[in-house]
Amino acid sequence: MSEGEAPQAEQPEEQAQAEVQQIDTSKPHPLSEAEKENVRRLVLKYDKSGNGHLDFDEFVQFCKVGLFADLANLDTDHLPEGRDVNLEQLRFLYDGMDMDGSHSLDSNEIGECLAAMREGNFKWMTKMIFRGADKDNSRKVSISELQVACNGLGDVSFSPEEFKEKCKLELGSEKKEIEYWEFYKIITGETIDKETDPYDGKLPVEKSKCCLLI
């Protein structure tokens, strides 16, 4: 940038990416095989139940080391001291990373999140935000659920009035609940396929009560 030239303003999508990224994204490349293996080893390290998955308390202990460590060169037998973490943000991340609704995380789910954040995969992160807000796995979220999720990110917040205005602008009317494609349109202005699944097909579709009675 030449002397006296004003810096360019951040684009909305770039700003949103910066707001939701909680992990160092200085390396744009995907996780290496060594990093994936060390994520797996860390999961095993903190998996006290031995089922290959982390409950929330185990995930917190994982994050105290895993979010700050050099995963490519991590010695899982001599781990660095854990750092302080924000439990509210970790709760949001945990729920958003839970792709299959099992209320637990395996190394694949954790690795996928770490890779998406590192790469700045904006669409993946909007799905994570939506999943974090969708507490009942209904694939629909309310204004209050979105507020809790966004406030859990720290710097991201909005008022009900702002949300209603966004709904009117992008969707044409106010809504009590929205689906993922509507959420994506509200924050980006872009219309995507209405059938886009925020769970990428990993959340089982519950059978209706009628089907169960047959």
N, C-alpha and C positions, 0 to 999 in steps of 0.2 A: 504494500500500500504506500503510495507516494505521500510526501509530507503535506499536511493540510487536508488530505482526503478523508472524508468522514467514513467511519466503518459502516459496512453494510448491516442492515437490521436483520436479525434472525428470522427465517421463515417459520410460519406456525408449526409445520411438521418437525423442523429441526429443534424448535423450542420444546415441543412436546416430548421428543426423544430425550433431550437433556434432562427434562424434569423426571421422567420415569426411570432413568438409568441409575441404579444404586451401586453398580459394579464397575470397576475400571474398564473403560472401553478404549484405552490407548492402543490396543492391538486389534486391528480390524479383521484378522484372520480367524478361521474357525478353531475350535479346540483341537489340539493335536491328540494323537493316540496316547501319548504319555500323560497328557492332562486328563483325558477321559479315564485312564486307568487309575490315576491318583484320586479322581473324584469317587470312583468305585471303592477304592481302598479306604477313603475317608468315611464313606457311608458305612462300610463294614466296621470301621473303628468305633463309630458312635451308635451303631445299631445294637442296642443292649438286648433287644428281644430276639435277635438272630434270625429275623424273618426276611431280611434283605430290604426292608423299608424303614424309613424314619418317621416316628410320630413327631408332633410339634416340639416337644422338649428336646428330643434328640437332634432335630433340625437346628434348633437354636445353638446347641453345642457345636454342631458341624459348621455353622456360619461364623462362629467366633474365630475359627481358624480358616475355613475354606474360602470365605469372601475376601480375605486379605493376603492369602498365601500365593507364592509363585508355584502354581500347580504343576508346571513342567518339571520343576526340580525339587518337589516336596518329598521329604523323607518322612513317611508316615509312622516310622518307629521313633522318631525324634521330632515331635511337632513343636512349633513355636507357641509361645504363650497366647492364649485367646484374648481377643480384644472386646471392648464393650460394644454392644449392638442395641438397636432400637427395636424393642419387642413388638410394638405396634406395626412397624414396617415389615418385620419378619412374618408376622401373622398374615398380613396382606399378601406377601410374596408366597408364603406357604399355600394359602388357599388358591392363589392364581396359578401356581405351578401344578396343582393337583388336577391333572388332565382327565383322569378316569373316575373321579369322585370317590376314591377309596379312603380319603382322609389320611393318607400317608404318601410318602414320596420315595421313589427308588432312584438309583443313580442315573438312569436314563432321563427321567423328568428333570432332575437337578442339572444334569449336563446340558440338556436342551435349553434350559433357561439361561445358564451361564453363557452359552454360545450365542443365543439371540441377543442378549444384552451387550456382549462384546462386539458383535457385528452391527449393532444398531438396527436390528430387524424391527422396524416400526409396527408393521401389521401384527407380528407375533406378540409384541408388547401390548398392543391394544386388546388383543384377545386375552392376555394375562390379566389386564385390568378388569375386563368384563367378567372373567371367571372369578376373580377375587371378590367382585361385588355380588355375584350370583350365588348366594349362600345356599339356596335350596336346589341348585342345579336345574332350574326350570328353563334355562336359556332365555330368561327375561329378567330385567333388573328395574327396580323402582328408583325414583329420584333419591330417596333416603339411602338406599343401598349404594348408589353411585357416589353420594357424598361421603359416606364412610370409607369407601374404597379409595377415592381420590385424596381425602384427608390423610389416609394412611400412608400416602406417598411422601408426605412432608410438605413440599413446596406447591403441590397441586391442590387447588380448592375452587369451589364455585358455590354460589348461592342458589336457592330454589328459583329465584327470579331470573337469574342468568340462564339457568337450564331451560326454563319455560320459553324464554326468548329464542334460545338456540333451536328448540323444538319447532317453534313457529316458523323460524327462518328456513330451516333445512327440511322439516317434515310437513310443514303446512298447518300444524295444529299442536296443541298441548297433548301430552300423553302421560299417563300415570306409570306405565311400564314400557320399556323399549327392548327390542331384540338387538343382536349384535350388529347387524347391518345398519340399523338406525343409529346406534351408538357411534359407529365408524363415520357415518355421514355427518353427524353432529360435530365431531371433533376435526374432520378433515374437509367436509364439503363434497366428498366423493361418494358416488353411489356404487356399491358393490352388489354382487349376487345376493338376493334376499335369503338364499338357502345356505349361505356361508356359515359353517359350524365353528363356533369359538372353541370347541373341544376337539376339533379335527378328527371327529369320528371315534374318539377314544372313550367317550362317556356313553355307557349303555343306555338305550332308549327304554324307559320303563313301559311295561305292558299296562294297558288300561285295566280297570277293575272288571269291565265287561269281558275282556279276553281271559282274565284269570278265572272267571266263573264258568267259562265254557269247558 
